[in-house]
Amino acid sequence: MLKNKVFVIEPMFSENLILKKEIKKKFKNIEFNYKKIDKKYLLKKKSMAEGVVLGLQPFDKDVIKAFQNLKVISRFGVGLDNIDLKYCKEKKIKVSPSFGCNSLSVAELVISNSINLLRNINLNNNLMQSGKWEKINGNEIFEKTFGIVGMGSVGKELAKRLVPFGCKILVNDLKIDKVFCKKHKLKISSLNYLLKNSDVISLHLPLTKKTNKMINFKTLNILKKNCILINTSRGQLIDLDALSKFLNKKEKNIKVFLDVFPVEPFKNKNLLKNKNSIFTPHIGGTTEESKLRMGRKNISDLISVLKKN
């Protein structure tokens, strides 16, 4: 059992009894957090932890300075835009995201909501709950053109699961695994071509200067009629002000499924009241199975770094 101090900042890890039991078998000195905390709290905390399990909590240069003994940040998730990576590299702090651990969960969520919106299941459900026996027809996912923007672990898992549906799959990314694309008969295309020709578009990109608000009023106008736009990666990829105005364009009849937002919790009623779309509170990677995979990788990453110190 290692004596290094570990601070589990992410409540989803702390509240999971299986993960809690497993990490206790590996580390003697562990502190668990069970509540939402901000930068002010972390600065005041000044933890002496050598390793942390981090969610989406802010971990910029100021916070890292307050954690003077820090050697490893194990991310309960994959996004790293809440961490000052440059300063971590300068201070030789290892940053370990949980790549691949929640890919299945996100891919399944994308497919299930694609079918939901194509078949208008949400709208039919709303009518039933309001006491109306009316039918709104929908469409099959079979042979639809599905555009995947971002071909990392989630994009690949999504593509593999779409193949049996008989979809024509368009893919776009800065770096493309051509061997994977050839194996699964994916068509590599430009972003503009993908946006113009896809019946369903799913975003799977990190947040960078280039991807910030990449879906804006200009790119929204490119989308084909009746297109479905999905974002389960980072909320800042879509300009939500532009999207709110665009969804009112009846001639386009665009539907969206959003699981991530620029500010969370998200409470913009003007957008959320759109009954033709689906909104969820960032549940993409939070199945019970994915939480265990992420947490176990967190434990493994902490051990691999801290056992050397």
Backbone torsions as a table, in degrees:
resi	resn	phi	psi	omega
1	MET	NA	130.0	-177.9
2	LEU	-81.6	144.9	-177.6
3	LYS	-95.2	-4.1	-179.2
4	ASN	-59.4	142.1	178.8
5	LYS	-79.0	130.5	179.7
6	VAL	-123.5	135.3	177.8
7	PHE	-116.2	112.5	177.5
8	VAL	-88.6	100.0	-175.6
9	ILE	-80.7	-34.7	-176.1
10	GLU	-74.7	116.1	-178.5
11	PRO	-59.5	-33.5	-178.8
12	MET	-62.8	-32.1	174.8
13	PHE	-73.0	-48.4	-176.3
14	SER	-59.4	-36.0	-176.1
15	GLU	-82.6	-10.0	-179.3
16	ASN	-85.4	111.4	-174.2
17	LEU	-63.3	-33.4	180.0
18	ILE	-68.5	-48.0	179.9
19	LEU	-65.0	-39.7	-180.0
20	LYS	-60.5	-42.7	179.6
21	LYS	-65.8	-41.1	-176.9
22	GLU	-69.6	-39.9	-179.4
23	ILE	-72.0	-29.1	178.3
24	LYS	-67.2	-23.9	178.2
25	LYS	-76.7	-17.9	-175.3
26	LYS	-104.6	-29.7	-177.3
27	PHE	-126.9	139.5	-177.5
28	LYS	-86.4	-33.4	-172.7
29	ASN	-114.7	93.2	-175.6
30	ILE	-126.9	136.7	172.2
31	GLU	-115.8	132.9	-179.2
32	PHE	-110.7	141.6	175.5
33	ASN	-113.0	136.0	-175.8
34	TYR	-120.0	8.3	-175.7
35	LYS	-131.8	164.8	175.8
36	LYS	-71.2	128.5	-179.1
37	ILE	-128.6	154.1	-177.8
38	ASP	-115.7	-176.3	-178.2
39	LYS	-62.3	-40.2	-179.3
40	LYS	-57.8	-42.1	179.5
41	TYR	-64.7	-45.4	-177.2
42	LEU	-65.4	-36.8	177.7
43	LEU	-65.8	-39.2	-179.7
44	LYS	-72.2	-31.3	-176.8
45	LYS	-62.0	-45.1	-178.6
46	LYS	47.4	52.7	-176.9
47	SER	-64.4	146.0	176.5
48	MET	-95.2	14.9	-177.7
49	ALA	-61.7	141.0	175.1
50	GLU	-91.0	-22.1	178.4
51	GLY	-140.0	143.2	177.5
52	VAL	-130.3	149.1	169.9
53	VAL	-105.2	113.9	-170.3
54	LEU	-114.4	140.0	172.9
55	GLY	-99.5	-123.1	179.2
56	LEU	-97.2	11.7	179.7
57	GLN	-64.8	146.2	-178.0
58	PRO	-66.7	128.5	179.7
59	PHE	-136.1	68.2	179.8
60	ASP	-88.2	-170.8	-176.0
61	LYS	-58.5	-41.3	-178.7
62	ASP	-62.3	-43.2	-179.5
63	VAL	-67.5	-43.5	-179.1
64	ILE	-60.9	-38.4	177.4
65	LYS	-62.1	-33.9	-179.9
66	ALA	-72.0	-21.4	177.6
67	PHE	-99.8	77.4	-168.2
68	GLN	-65.1	-26.3	-176.6
69	ASN	-97.2	4.9	-170.2
70	LEU	-64.2	131.9	179.1
71	LYS	-121.9	-24.3	-177.6
72	VAL	-150.5	136.0	173.4
73	ILE	-114.4	113.4	178.6
74	SER	-102.0	114.7	-172.3
75	ARG	-85.0	123.2	175.2
76	PHE	-82.6	74.9	-172.5
77	GLY	143.5	-168.2	-175.5
78	VAL	-119.3	-29.6	-178.8
79	GLY	-66.5	140.1	-177.6
80	LEU	-121.7	11.1	-175.9
81	ASP	-73.2	-8.4	175.8
82	ASN	-91.7	1.6	-177.1
83	ILE	-117.7	136.7	175.7
84	ASP	-80.1	89.9	-175.0
85	LEU	-66.8	-35.4	-179.5
86	LYS	-62.3	-44.8	-179.2
87	TYR	-70.0	-35.6	176.9
88	CYS	-60.9	-41.9	179.3
89	LYS	-64.7	-40.0	179.0
90	GLU	-62.3	-38.9	-177.8
91	LYS	-92.0	5.0	179.1
92	LYS	58.4	42.1	176.5
93	ILE	-98.0	123.2	-179.1
94	LYS	-73.8	130.5	177.0
95	VAL	-114.9	119.6	-175.1
96	SER	-123.0	102.2	175.7
97	PRO	-78.0	163.7	-179.5
98	SER	-95.3	57.2	-178.0
99	PHE	-57.6	133.2	175.2
100	GLY	85.3	-16.2	-174.4
101	CYS	-72.2	-30.0	-179.8
102	ASN	-112.2	11.2	-176.2
103	SER	-60.5	-42.8	179.5
104	LEU	-62.0	-44.0	-177.9
105	SER	-61.2	-45.2	-179.3
106	VAL	-67.4	-43.5	-179.7
107	ALA	-59.6	-43.0	179.6
108	GLU	-65.5	-38.6	179.3
109	LEU	-64.5	-40.9	179.0
110	VAL	-62.8	-48.0	-178.0
111	ILE	-64.9	-43.5	-177.8
112	SER	-63.5	-38.5	-180.0
113	ASN	-80.6	-24.1	172.1
114	SER	-62.7	-47.5	179.0
115	ILE	-65.0	-41.9	178.8
116	ASN	-55.4	-49.6	-177.1
117	LEU	-73.1	-35.3	177.1
118	LEU	-64.1	-40.7	-177.7
119	ARG	-89.9	-1.9	-178.7
120	ASN	58.5	36.0	179.6
121	ILE	-61.4	-41.7	-179.5
122	ASN	-62.3	-40.7	-179.5
123	LEU	-70.3	-40.4	176.7
124	ASN	-64.6	-38.0	176.5
125	ASN	-63.2	-43.5	179.2
126	ASN	-60.7	-39.7	178.6
127	LEU	-65.1	-43.9	178.9
128	MET	-60.6	-43.2	-178.2
129	GLN	-69.4	-22.3	177.3
130	SER	-90.5	5.6	176.5
131	GLY	87.1	13.4	-178.0
132	LYS	-106.2	131.1	175.6
133	TRP	-100.0	83.1	179.6
134	GLU	-131.1	150.0	-177.8
135	LYS	-113.9	126.9	172.7
136	ILE	-107.1	115.6	-178.5
137	ASN	-69.2	157.8	179.4
138	GLY	-137.2	-160.6	-177.8
139	ASN	-130.5	157.1	176.1
140	GLU	-83.5	157.0	173.1
141	ILE	-81.6	-19.0	-179.6
142	PHE	-55.5	126.6	177.7
143	GLU	64.8	13.7	174.2
144	LYS	-76.4	154.8	176.0
145	THR	-88.7	119.1	-174.8
146	PHE	-113.8	119.4	-179.8
147	GLY	-99.6	126.1	178.3
148	ILE	-113.9	116.2	179.1
149	VAL	-102.4	106.0	-175.4
150	GLY	109.3	108.9	-175.8
151	MET	-113.6	51.8	172.1
152	GLY	-83.7	-152.8	-176.3
153	SER	-63.4	-40.2	-179.8
154	VAL	-69.4	-46.0	179.2
155	GLY	-57.3	-40.2	179.5
156	LYS	-68.3	-43.3	179.0
157	GLU	-63.3	-38.6	178.6
158	LEU	-64.1	-46.5	-179.2
159	ALA	-60.0	-44.6	-179.1
160	LYS	-60.3	-35.3	-177.7
161	ARG	-83.9	-16.2	177.2
162	LEU	-84.3	-26.0	-177.8
163	VAL	-53.4	-46.9	-179.6
164	PRO	-64.2	-18.2	178.0
165	PHE	-79.9	-4.5	179.3
166	GLY	74.9	25.6	-179.9
167	CYS	-78.1	149.6	167.4
168	LYS	-87.9	117.5	-170.7
169	ILE	-108.5	118.0	175.1
170	LEU	-99.5	138.4	-179.5
171	VAL	-131.6	149.1	179.2
172	ASN	-146.2	136.2	175.3
173	ASP	-167.3	165.8	177.5
174	LEU	-67.7	-40.5	177.2
175	LYS	-121.8	125.4	-176.0
176	ILE	-117.3	133.3	174.2
177	ASP	-80.8	93.9	-174.5
178	LYS	-65.9	-31.2	178.3
179	VAL	-65.2	-44.6	178.2
180	PHE	-62.7	-44.7	-178.6
181	CYS	-62.7	-40.9	179.4
182	LYS	-66.6	-41.6	-179.5
183	LYS	-60.3	-40.6	-175.5
184	HIS	-102.2	9.6	176.5
185	LYS	57.4	47.2	177.7
186	LEU	-93.4	144.6	-179.8
187	LYS	-100.1	116.4	176.8
188	ILE	-75.9	128.0	-176.1
189	SER	-140.7	167.0	174.6
190	SER	-72.3	160.8	179.8
191	LEU	-63.3	-43.5	-179.3
192	ASN	-60.6	-43.8	179.1
193	TYR	-62.1	-43.6	179.6
194	LEU	-61.3	-45.7	-179.0
195	LEU	-64.3	-37.5	-177.0
196	LYS	-74.2	-28.5	-168.4
197	ASN	-113.9	-3.8	-176.4
198	SER	-89.6	139.0	173.2
199	ASP	-79.5	-33.0	176.6
200	VAL	-132.3	135.0	178.6
201	ILE	-125.5	128.1	179.7
202	SER	-123.5	128.6	-176.9
203	LEU	-95.5	131.1	179.7
204	HIS	-141.3	64.9	-174.4
205	LEU	-126.5	154.1	172.2
206	PRO	-76.3	164.8	176.2
207	LEU	-87.1	119.2	176.3
208	THR	-136.5	176.5	176.9
209	LYS	-60.5	-34.2	-178.1
210	LYS	-75.7	-35.9	-176.3
211	THR	-89.0	-14.7	179.7
212	ASN	-59.3	120.1	-178.1
213	LYS	54.5	37.6	177.5
214	MET	-66.4	-26.4	172.4
215	ILE	-98.7	104.9	-175.6
216	ASN	-132.4	-170.5	-175.9
217	PHE	-60.9	-35.6	179.8
218	LYS	-65.9	-49.2	-178.5
219	THR	-73.0	-30.5	176.9
220	LEU	-62.2	-34.9	179.9
221	ASN	-68.3	-18.1	178.9
222	ILE	-75.7	-29.3	-173.4
223	LEU	-58.0	145.0	179.5
224	LYS	-76.2	161.7	-180.0
225	LYS	-61.0	139.9	178.5
226	ASN	68.8	17.7	179.8
227	CYS	-69.8	150.3	174.5
228	ILE	-111.4	125.5	-179.6
229	LEU	-110.6	127.5	-176.1
230	ILE	-123.6	134.3	174.4
231	ASN	-133.5	115.1	176.3
232	THR	-123.8	14.9	-175.9
233	SER	-103.5	-75.8	178.7
234	ARG	-135.8	132.5	-174.9
235	GLY	-62.1	-28.3	-176.5
236	GLN	-74.7	-5.4	179.0
237	LEU	-68.3	-24.0	-178.0
238	ILE	-114.9	133.0	172.8
239	ASP	-76.5	100.2	-173.4
240	LEU	-70.2	-25.8	175.0
241	ASP	-64.7	-45.0	178.0
242	ALA	-65.6	-40.0	-179.5
243	LEU	-63.9	-42.5	179.9
244	SER	-57.9	-43.1	179.2
245	LYS	-69.9	-37.9	-175.5
246	PHE	-69.1	-34.4	-178.4
247	LEU	-65.4	-17.8	177.9
248	ASN	-81.1	-7.4	178.6
249	LYS	-77.9	98.4	-175.4
250	LYS	-65.8	-28.2	-177.9
251	GLU	-67.4	-23.6	178.6
252	LYS	-90.1	-36.8	179.5
253	ASN	53.5	47.8	178.4
254	ILE	-78.7	138.8	174.8
255	LYS	-115.2	152.1	177.5
256	VAL	-133.5	151.0	166.2
257	PHE	-123.9	116.1	179.9
258	LEU	-118.4	128.1	176.4
259	ASP	-113.1	-10.7	-178.2
260	VAL	-131.8	151.4	-173.9
261	PHE	-142.6	154.1	-178.7
262	PRO	-58.3	-37.5	177.1
263	VAL	-126.8	127.7	179.8
264	GLU	-125.0	134.8	2.7
265	PRO	-65.7	145.9	-178.1
266	PHE	-100.2	128.9	-174.4
267	LYS	-133.4	24.9	179.5
268	ASN	-75.5	100.1	-174.3
269	LYS	-66.0	-29.1	179.8
270	ASN	-60.5	-38.1	178.8
271	LEU	-83.2	-44.1	-174.4
272	LEU	-66.9	-20.9	-178.7
273	LYS	-80.0	-2.2	178.2
274	ASN	-68.6	106.0	-173.5
275	LYS	-76.1	-13.1	-178.8
276	ASN	-84.1	-0.8	-176.4
277	SER	-127.0	175.9	-179.6
278	ILE	-128.8	136.7	179.3
279	PHE	-130.8	133.7	177.4
280	THR	-131.8	153.1	-173.5
281	PRO	-85.1	63.6	176.3
282	HIS	55.6	59.0	-178.2
283	ILE	-104.2	1.8	-172.5
284	GLY	-49.4	-47.7	-175.6
285	GLY	-106.4	19.8	-171.9
286	THR	-112.0	39.0	168.5
287	THR	-75.3	161.0	179.2
288	GLU	-61.4	-37.2	-179.4
289	GLU	-67.2	-44.6	-177.5
290	SER	-69.0	-34.8	178.1
291	LYS	-62.5	-38.8	177.5
292	LEU	-67.8	-41.2	178.5
293	ARG	-62.8	-44.8	-180.0
294	MET	-64.7	-45.9	-178.2
295	GLY	-62.8	-39.4	179.6
296	ARG	-69.3	-32.9	174.6
297	LYS	-69.3	-38.5	175.7
298	ASN	-55.9	-47.4	-179.0
299	ILE	-62.6	-45.1	179.5
300	SER	-61.6	-41.7	-179.8
301	ASP	-66.2	-42.0	178.5
302	LEU	-61.4	-44.6	-179.4
303	ILE	-62.3	-45.3	-175.2
304	SER	-62.5	-30.8	179.7
305	VAL	-88.2	-48.3	-170.9
306	LEU	-76.9	-22.4	178.6
307	LYS	-69.8	-15.7	178.1
308	LYS	-85.6	-10.6	-175.5
309	ASN	-110.1	NA	NA
